[in-house]
Amino acid sequence: MSEHDSRDIVLSKAVLKAGENLGLSCLEITKIIGCNVDILESYGVNPGSTEGQKALILIRIYEGLFALVGDDTSQINHWMHSKIKSLNGIPADLVSEPHGLERIIGYIDTIKSKI
């Protein structure tokens, strides 16, 4: 296994774990990042690809929420599935929209900067 292959697998495992902690299913994660389940689970995701960049943002969303509320996955899950007035939507729905990932991470980064 090459360095690139192992890096791809590590990213795949990380995005699956982050997505699970955000209350997202494997199928939802694959739709968000734009790849199929077989590729995600078997081959991984190249960090330099469009899918990889989306996976990294999804991980950053989890890390940002973790920094704000700790490891309380029920609170993180609640936030992801509640209407957020400032985002004008529900984060779990917004992540699938064009630029949704960027809007959410921007929002979280703004909140973190005020703490």
Long-range contacts (C-beta under 8 A, 24 or more apart in sequence): 4-46, 5-43, 5-44, 7-44, 7-46, 7-47, 8-43, 8-44, 8-45, 8-46, 8-47, 8-52, 9-43, 9-44, 10-44, 11-44, 11-45, 11-46, 11-47, 11-52, 11-55, 11-56, 12-40, 12-41, 12-43, 12-44, 12-45, 12-55, 14-55, 14-59, 15-40, 15-45, 15-55, 15-56, 15-58, 15-59, 16-40, 16-41, 18-58, 18-59, 18-61, 18-62, 18-63, 19-58, 19-62, 21-62, 21-66, 21-73, 21-76, 21-77, 22-58, 22-61, 22-62, 22-65, 22-76, 22-77, 22-80, 22-92, 23-73, 23-76, 23-77, 23-80, 23-81, 23-92, 24-80, 24-92, 24-95, 28-92, 28-96, 29-58, 31-96, 32-58, 32-95, 32-96, 32-101, 33-58, 54-101, 57-101, 57-102, 57-105, 58-95, 58-101, 60-105, 61-91, 61-95, 61-101, 61-104, 61-105, 61-108, 64-105, 64-108, 64-109, 64-112, 65-108, 67-112, 68-108, 68-111, 68-112, 68-115
